């Protein structure tokens, strides 16, 4: 490869790395909003079970 070809390859590599970094920063900064309906659906389940229900049956 000639010096010109190496220079072109280096410029393309540098451009790719810079674009990758910019898109990564933009992606990390993006916020996703969850609607109120979805928020209600994904609410955690209460882990405390009422064990008296099982003990009262014969």
PDB file of N, CA, C and O in Angstrom:
ATOM      1  N   UNK A   1       0.837  -1.182   0.000  1.00  0.00           N
ATOM      2  CA  UNK A   1       0.000   0.000   0.000  1.00  0.00           C
ATOM      3  C   UNK A   1       0.890   1.256   0.000  1.00  0.00           C
ATOM      4  O   UNK A   1       1.948   1.300   0.628  1.00  0.00           O
ATOM      5  N   UNK A   2       0.427   2.240  -0.708  1.00  0.00           N
ATOM      6  CA  UNK A   2       1.177   3.486  -0.752  1.00  0.00           C
ATOM      7  C   UNK A   2       0.821   4.355   0.439  1.00  0.00           C
ATOM      8  O   UNK A   2      -0.096   4.041   1.198  1.00  0.00           O
ATOM      9  N   UNK A   3       1.549   5.446   0.599  1.00  0.00           N
ATOM     10  CA  UNK A   3       1.282   6.358   1.715  1.00  0.00           C
ATOM     11  C   UNK A   3      -0.112   6.958   1.616  1.00  0.00           C
ATOM     12  O   UNK A   3      -0.767   7.186   2.633  1.00  0.00           O
ATOM     13  N   UNK A   4      -0.565   7.214   0.397  1.00  0.00           N
ATOM     14  CA  UNK A   4      -1.896   7.790   0.191  1.00  0.00           C
ATOM     15  C   UNK A   4      -2.974   6.795   0.643  1.00  0.00           C
ATOM     16  O   UNK A   4      -3.950   7.182   1.286  1.00  0.00           O
ATOM     17  N   UNK A   5      -2.795   5.537   0.308  1.00  0.00           N
ATOM     18  CA  UNK A   5      -3.772   4.518   0.719  1.00  0.00           C
ATOM     19  C   UNK A   5      -3.792   4.364   2.237  1.00  0.00           C
ATOM     20  O   UNK A   5      -4.861   4.204   2.827  1.00  0.00           O
ATOM     21  N   UNK A   6      -2.609   4.410   2.881  1.00  0.00           N
ATOM     22  CA  UNK A   6      -2.555   4.340   4.346  1.00  0.00           C
ATOM     23  C   UNK A   6      -3.260   5.536   4.976  1.00  0.00           C
ATOM     24  O   UNK A   6      -3.957   5.396   5.981  1.00  0.00           O
ATOM     25  N   UNK A   7      -3.075   6.709   4.384  1.00  0.00           N
ATOM     26  CA  UNK A   7      -3.716   7.910   4.895  1.00  0.00           C
ATOM     27  C   UNK A   7      -5.234   7.805   4.783  1.00  0.00           C
ATOM     28  O   UNK A   7      -5.949   8.166   5.718  1.00  0.00           O
ATOM     29  N   UNK A   8      -5.720   7.325   3.674  1.00  0.00           N
ATOM     30  CA  UNK A   8      -7.167   7.153   3.489  1.00  0.00           C
ATOM     31  C   UNK A   8      -7.713   6.142   4.491  1.00  0.00           C
ATOM     32  O   UNK A   8      -8.771   6.360   5.082  1.00  0.00           O
ATOM     33  N   UNK A   9      -6.997   5.040   4.683  1.00  0.00           N
ATOM     34  CA  UNK A   9      -7.439   4.024   5.647  1.00  0.00           C
ATOM     35  C   UNK A   9      -7.449   4.592   7.066  1.00  0.00           C
ATOM     36  O   UNK A   9      -8.368   4.310   7.835  1.00  0.00           O
ATOM     37  N   UNK A  10      -6.445   5.385   7.419  1.00  0.00           N
ATOM     38  CA  UNK A  10      -6.380   5.986   8.753  1.00  0.00           C
ATOM     39  C   UNK A  10      -7.510   6.985   8.954  1.00  0.00           C
ATOM     40  O   UNK A  10      -8.109   7.023  10.029  1.00  0.00           O
ATOM     41  N   UNK A  11      -7.811   7.790   7.950  1.00  0.00           N
ATOM     42  CA  UNK A  11      -8.893   8.770   8.056  1.00  0.00           C
ATOM     43  C   UNK A  11     -10.242   8.071   8.198  1.00  0.00           C
ATOM     44  O   UNK A  11     -11.068   8.476   9.015  1.00  0.00           O
ATOM     45  N   UNK A  12     -10.464   7.037   7.414  1.00  0.00           N
ATOM     46  CA  UNK A  12     -11.722   6.294   7.514  1.00  0.00           C
ATOM     47  C   UNK A  12     -11.859   5.618   8.882  1.00  0.00           C
ATOM     48  O   UNK A  12     -12.943   5.608   9.465  1.00  0.00           O
ATOM     49  N   UNK A  13     -10.776   5.062   9.386  1.00  0.00           N
ATOM     50  CA  UNK A  13     -10.799   4.427  10.705  1.00  0.00           C
ATOM     51  C   UNK A  13     -11.089   5.453  11.788  1.00  0.00           C
ATOM     52  O   UNK A  13     -11.906   5.202  12.673  1.00  0.00           O
ATOM     53  N   UNK A  14     -10.430   6.606  11.729  1.00  0.00           N
ATOM     54  CA  UNK A  14     -10.655   7.663  12.706  1.00  0.00           C
ATOM     55  C   UNK A  14     -12.097   8.172  12.645  1.00  0.00           C
ATOM     56  O   UNK A  14     -12.725   8.400  13.679  1.00  0.00           O
ATOM     57  N   UNK A  15     -12.610   8.346  11.437  1.00  0.00           N
ATOM     58  CA  UNK A  15     -14.001   8.798  11.278  1.00  0.00           C
ATOM     59  C   UNK A  15     -14.972   7.783  11.867  1.00  0.00           C
ATOM     60  O   UNK A  15     -15.943   8.163  12.521  1.00  0.00           O
ATOM     61  N   UNK A  16     -14.725   6.516  11.643  1.00  0.00           N
ATOM     62  CA  UNK A  16     -15.583   5.468  12.183  1.00  0.00           C
ATOM     63  C   UNK A  16     -15.562   5.468  13.705  1.00  0.00           C
ATOM     64  O   UNK A  16     -16.612   5.348  14.336  1.00  0.00           O
ATOM     65  N   UNK A  17     -14.393   5.602  14.299  1.00  0.00           N
ATOM     66  CA  UNK A  17     -14.271   5.597  15.757  1.00  0.00           C
ATOM     67  C   UNK A  17     -14.966   6.805  16.364  1.00  0.00           C
ATOM     68  O   UNK A  17     -15.663   6.676  17.370  1.00  0.00           O
ATOM     69  N   UNK A  18     -14.786   7.977  15.766  1.00  0.00           N
ATOM     70  CA  UNK A  18     -15.437   9.195  16.282  1.00  0.00           C
ATOM     71  C   UNK A  18     -16.958   9.076  16.170  1.00  0.00           C
ATOM     72  O   UNK A  18     -17.677   9.423  17.107  1.00  0.00           O
ATOM     73  N   UNK A  19     -17.448   8.590  15.034  1.00  0.00           N
ATOM     74  CA  UNK A  19     -18.899   8.416  14.865  1.00  0.00           C
ATOM     75  C   UNK A  19     -19.432   7.411  15.873  1.00  0.00           C
ATOM     76  O   UNK A  19     -20.504   7.618  16.442  1.00  0.00           O
ATOM     77  N   UNK A  20     -18.715   6.344  16.099  1.00  0.00           N
ATOM     78  CA  UNK A  20     -19.114   5.326  17.063  1.00  0.00           C
ATOM     79  C   UNK A  20     -19.224   5.941  18.458  1.00  0.00           C
ATOM     80  O   UNK A  20     -20.195   5.684  19.170  1.00  0.00           O
ATOM     81  N   UNK A  21     -18.250   6.742  18.851  1.00  0.00           N
ATOM     82  CA  UNK A  21     -18.267   7.376  20.165  1.00  0.00           C
ATOM     83  C   UNK A  21     -19.437   8.352  20.295  1.00  0.00           C
ATOM     84  O   UNK A  21     -20.096   8.389  21.334  1.00  0.00           O
ATOM     85  N   UNK A  22     -19.700   9.138  19.257  1.00  0.00           N
ATOM     86  CA  UNK A  22     -20.806  10.095  19.305  1.00  0.00           C
ATOM     87  C   UNK A  22     -22.134   9.370  19.440  1.00  0.00           C
ATOM     88  O   UNK A  22     -22.959   9.745  20.273  1.00  0.00           O
ATOM     89  N   UNK A  23     -22.352   8.341  18.638  1.00  0.00           N
ATOM     90  CA  UNK A  23     -23.607   7.598  18.714  1.00  0.00           C
ATOM     91  C   UNK A  23     -23.758   6.887  20.053  1.00  0.00           C
ATOM     92  O   UNK A  23     -24.873   6.763  20.559  1.00  0.00           O
ATOM     93  N   UNK A  24     -22.653   6.416  20.638  1.00  0.00           N
ATOM     94  CA  UNK A  24     -22.706   5.767  21.937  1.00  0.00           C
ATOM     95  C   UNK A  24     -23.109   6.760  23.021  1.00  0.00           C
ATOM     96  O   UNK A  24     -23.905   6.422  23.897  1.00  0.00           O
ATOM     97  N   UNK A  25     -22.580   7.964  22.977  1.00  0.00           N
ATOM     98  CA  UNK A  25     -22.957   9.000  23.950  1.00  0.00           C
ATOM     99  C   UNK A  25     -24.422   9.382  23.780  1.00  0.00           C
ATOM    100  O   UNK A  25     -25.141   9.532  24.767  1.00  0.00           O
ATOM    101  N   UNK A  26     -24.867   9.541  22.542  1.00  0.00           N
ATOM    102  CA  UNK A  26     -26.272   9.878  22.295  1.00  0.00           C
ATOM    103  C   UNK A  26     -27.205   8.765  22.766  1.00  0.00           C
ATOM    104  O   UNK A  26     -28.271   9.034  23.319  1.00  0.00           O
ATOM    105  N   UNK A  27     -26.802   7.518  22.544  1.00  0.00           N
ATOM    106  CA  UNK A  27     -27.620   6.382  22.953  1.00  0.00           C
ATOM    107  C   UNK A  27     -27.695   6.287  24.470  1.00  0.00           C
ATOM    108  O   UNK A  27     -28.752   5.971  25.015  1.00  0.00           O
ATOM    109  N   UNK A  28     -26.606   6.552  25.151  1.00  0.00           N
ATOM    110  CA  UNK A  28     -26.583   6.485  26.612  1.00  0.00           C
ATOM    111  C   UNK A  28     -27.425   7.604  27.223  1.00  0.00           C
ATOM    112  O   UNK A  28     -27.984   7.441  28.307  1.00  0.00           O
ATOM    113  N   UNK A  29     -27.513   8.718  26.542  1.00  0.00           N
ATOM    114  CA  UNK A  29     -28.270   9.848  27.067  1.00  0.00           C
ATOM    115  C   UNK A  29     -29.753   9.810  26.750  1.00  0.00           C
ATOM    116  O   UNK A  29     -30.518  10.598  27.306  1.00  0.00           O
ATOM    117  N   UNK A  30     -30.175   8.919  25.878  1.00  0.00           N
ATOM    118  CA  UNK A  30     -31.583   8.844  25.498  1.00  0.00           C
ATOM    119  C   UNK A  30     -32.409   8.295  26.650  1.00  0.00           C
ATOM    120  O   UNK A  30     -32.014   7.335  27.312  1.00  0.00           O
ATOM    121  N   UNK A  31     -33.565   8.917  26.882  1.00  0.00           N
ATOM    122  CA  UNK A  31     -34.447   8.468  27.957  1.00  0.00           C
ATOM    123  C   UNK A  31     -35.707   7.870  27.345  1.00  0.00           C
ATOM    124  O   UNK A  31     -36.241   8.371  26.356  1.00  0.00           O
ATOM    125  N   UNK A  32     -36.162   6.797  27.954  1.00  0.00           N
ATOM    126  CA  UNK A  32     -37.379   6.133  27.508  1.00  0.00           C
ATOM    127  C   UNK A  32     -38.466   6.414  28.542  1.00  0.00           C
ATOM    128  O   UNK A  32     -38.275   6.179  29.735  1.00  0.00           O
ATOM    129  N   UNK A  33     -39.593   6.915  28.079  1.00  0.00           N
ATOM    130  CA  UNK A  33     -40.694   7.194  28.989  1.00  0.00           C
ATOM    131  C   UNK A  33     -41.681   6.026  28.983  1.00  0.00           C
ATOM    132  O   UNK A  33     -42.049   5.512  27.927  1.00  0.00           O
ATOM    133  N   UNK A  34     -42.099   5.622  30.173  1.00  0.00           N
ATOM    134  CA  UNK A  34     -43.035   4.522  30.320  1.00  0.00           C
ATOM    135  C   UNK A  34     -44.397   5.122  30.654  1.00  0.00           C
ATOM    136  O   UNK A  34     -44.515   5.945  31.562  1.00  0.00           O
ATOM    137  N   UNK A  35     -45.421   4.706  29.916  1.00  0.00           N
ATOM    138  CA  UNK A  35     -46.749   5.258  30.143  1.00  0.00           C
ATOM    139  C   UNK A  35     -47.294   4.803  31.502  1.00  0.00           C
ATOM    140  O   UNK A  35     -46.805   3.840  32.093  1.00  0.00           O
ATOM    141  N   UNK A  36     -48.309   5.515  31.978  1.00  0.00           N
ATOM    142  CA  UNK A  36     -48.896   5.216  33.282  1.00  0.00           C
ATOM    143  C   UNK A  36     -49.526   3.823  33.291  1.00  0.00           C
ATOM    144  O   UNK A  36     -49.444   3.118  34.298  1.00  0.00           O
ATOM    145  N   UNK A  37     -50.149   3.418  32.189  1.00  0.00           N
ATOM    146  CA  UNK A  37     -50.782   2.101  32.108  1.00  0.00           C
ATOM    147  C   UNK A  37     -49.743   0.987  32.236  1.00  0.00           C
ATOM    148  O   UNK A  37     -49.956   0.013  32.958  1.00  0.00           O
ATOM    149  N   UNK A  38     -48.631   1.132  31.542  1.00  0.00           N
ATOM    150  CA  UNK A  38     -47.567   0.132  31.613  1.00  0.00           C
ATOM    151  C   UNK A  38     -46.945   0.130  33.012  1.00  0.00           C
ATOM    152  O   UNK A  38     -46.596  -0.927  33.538  1.00  0.00           O
ATOM    153  N   UNK A  39     -46.809   1.302  33.605  1.00  0.00           N
ATOM    154  CA  UNK A  39     -46.251   1.405  34.948  1.00  0.00           C
ATOM    155  C   UNK A  39     -47.112   0.628  35.949  1.00  0.00           C
ATOM    156  O   UNK A  39     -46.577  -0.022  36.847  1.00  0.00           O
ATOM    157  N   UNK A  40     -48.434   0.690  35.803  1.00  0.00           N
ATOM    158  CA  UNK A  40     -49.337  -0.053  36.697  1.00  0.00           C
ATOM    159  C   UNK A  40     -49.214  -1.557  36.475  1.00  0.00           C
ATOM    160  O   UNK A  40     -49.293  -2.336  37.426  1.00  0.00           O
ATOM    161  N   UNK A  41     -49.023  -1.962  35.236  1.00  0.00           N
ATOM    162  CA  UNK A  41     -48.950  -3.386  34.917  1.00  0.00           C
ATOM    163  C   UNK A  41     -47.671  -4.001  35.482  1.00  0.00           C
ATOM    164  O   UNK A  41     -47.695  -5.137  35.956  1.00  0.00           O
ATOM    165  N   UNK A  42     -46.564  -3.277  35.441  1.00  0.00           N
ATOM    166  CA  UNK A  42     -45.289  -3.845  35.872  1.00  0.00           C
ATOM    167  C   UNK A  42     -44.999  -3.597  37.349  1.00  0.00           C
ATOM    168  O   UNK A  42     -43.869  -3.784  37.801  1.00  0.00           O
ATOM    169  N   UNK A  43     -46.001  -3.182  38.092  1.00  0.00           N
ATOM    170  CA  UNK A  43     -45.819  -2.960  39.524  1.00  0.00           C
ATOM    171  C   UNK A  43     -45.472  -4.292  40.200  1.00  0.00           C
ATOM    172  O   UNK A  43     -46.069  -5.316  39.869  1.00  0.00           O
ATOM    173  N   UNK A  44     -44.521  -4.297  41.139  1.00  0.00           N
ATOM    174  CA  UNK A  44     -44.106  -5.560  41.751  1.00  0.00           C
ATOM    175  C   UNK A  44     -45.218  -6.211  42.575  1.00  0.00           C
ATOM    176  O   UNK A  44     -46.093  -5.538  43.121  1.00  0.00           O
ATOM    177  N   UNK A  45     -45.156  -7.524  42.646  1.00  0.00           N
ATOM    178  CA  UNK A  45     -46.133  -8.307  43.408  1.00  0.00           C
ATOM    179  C   UNK A  45     -45.716  -8.317  44.871  1.00  0.00           C
ATOM    180  O   UNK A  45     -44.527  -8.384  45.184  1.00  0.00           O
ATOM    181  N   UNK A  46     -46.690  -8.251  45.756  1.00  0.00           N
ATOM    182  CA  UNK A  46     -46.419  -8.284  47.188  1.00  0.00           C
ATOM    183  C   UNK A  46     -45.924  -9.686  47.560  1.00  0.00           C
ATOM    184  O   UNK A  46     -46.640 -10.660  47.326  1.00  0.00           O
ATOM    185  N   UNK A  47     -44.721  -9.817  48.132  1.00  0.00           N
ATOM    186  CA  UNK A  47     -44.174 -11.139  48.444  1.00  0.00           C
ATOM    187  C   UNK A  47     -44.721 -11.735  49.736  1.00  0.00           C
ATOM    188  O   UNK A  47     -44.414 -12.885  50.049  1.00  0.00           O
ATOM    189  N   UNK A  48     -45.513 -10.997  50.487  1.00  0.00           N
ATOM    190  CA  UNK A  48     -46.059 -11.489  51.755  1.00  0.00           C
ATOM    191  C   UNK A  48     -47.379 -12.206  51.493  1.00  0.00           C
ATOM    192  O   UNK A  48     -48.390 -11.575  51.186  1.00  0.00           O
ATOM    193  N   UNK A  49     -47.357 -13.528  51.617  1.00  0.00           N
ATOM    194  CA  UNK A  49     -48.548 -14.326  51.373  1.00  0.00           C
ATOM    195  C   UNK A  49     -49.366 -14.460  52.656  1.00  0.00           C
ATOM    196  O   UNK A  49     -48.821 -14.491  53.759  1.00  0.00           O
ATOM    197  N   UNK A  50     -50.668 -14.536  52.487  1.00  0.00           N
ATOM    198  CA  UNK A  50     -51.547 -14.761  53.619  1.00  0.00           C
ATOM    199  C   UNK A  50     -51.623 -16.270  53.850  1.00  0.00           C
ATOM    200  O   UNK A  50     -52.380 -16.967  53.174  1.00  0.00           O
ATOM    201  N   UNK A  51     -50.850 -16.765  54.790  1.00  0.00           N
ATOM    202  CA  UNK A  51     -50.771 -18.211  55.033  1.00  0.00           C
ATOM    203  C   UNK A  51     -51.968 -18.721  55.837  1.00  0.00           C
ATOM    204  O   UNK A  51     -52.171 -19.933  55.915  1.00  0.00           O
ATOM    205  N   UNK A  52     -52.746 -17.852  56.423  1.00  0.00           N
ATOM    206  CA  UNK A  52     -53.922 -18.293  57.180  1.00  0.00           C
ATOM    207  C   UNK A  52     -54.965 -18.923  56.268  1.00  0.00           C
ATOM    208  O   UNK A  52     -55.754 -19.753  56.719  1.00  0.00           O
ATOM    209  N   UNK A  53     -54.981 -18.554  55.031  1.00  0.00           N
ATOM    210  CA  UNK A  53     -55.920 -19.156  54.073  1.00  0.00           C
ATOM    211  C   UNK A  53     -55.662 -20.658  53.973  1.00  0.00           C
ATOM    212  O   UNK A  53     -56.610 -21.441  53.914  1.00  0.00           O
ATOM    213  N   UNK A  54     -54.404 -21.066  53.953  1.00  0.00           N
ATOM    214  CA  UNK A  54     -54.063 -22.474  53.816  1.00  0.00           C
ATOM    215  C   UNK A  54     -54.329 -23.250  55.124  1.00  0.00           C
ATOM    216  O   UNK A  54     -54.630 -24.442  55.071  1.00  0.00           O
ATOM    217  N   UNK A  55     -54.225 -22.610  56.262  1.00  0.00           N
ATOM    218  CA  UNK A  55     -54.387 -23.266  57.547  1.00  0.00           C
ATOM    219  C   UNK A  55     -55.857 -23.417  57.933  1.00  0.00           C
ATOM    220  O   UNK A  55     -56.187 -24.299  58.726  1.00  0.00           O
ATOM    221  N   UNK A  56     -56.743 -22.589  57.399  1.00  0.00           N
ATOM    222  CA  UNK A  56     -58.144 -22.638  57.804  1.00  0.00           C
ATOM    223  C   UNK A  56     -58.935 -23.765  57.128  1.00  0.00           C
ATOM    224  O   UNK A  56     -60.032 -24.094  57.581  1.00  0.00           O
ATOM    225  N   UNK A  57     -58.417 -24.346  56.087  1.00  0.00           N
ATOM    226  CA  UNK A  57     -59.135 -25.402  55.386  1.00  0.00           C
ATOM    227  C   UNK A  57     -58.867 -26.754  56.042  1.00  0.00           C
ATOM    228  O   UNK A  57     -57.748 -27.026  56.477  1.00  0.00           O
ATOM    229  N   UNK A  58     -59.891 -27.595  56.111  1.00  0.00           N
ATOM    230  CA  UNK A  58     -59.726 -28.910  56.769  1.00  0.00           C
ATOM    231  C   UNK A  58     -58.893 -29.893  56.019  1.00  0.00           C
ATOM    232  O   UNK A  58     -58.696 -31.017  56.482  1.00  0.00           O
TER     233      UNK A  58
END
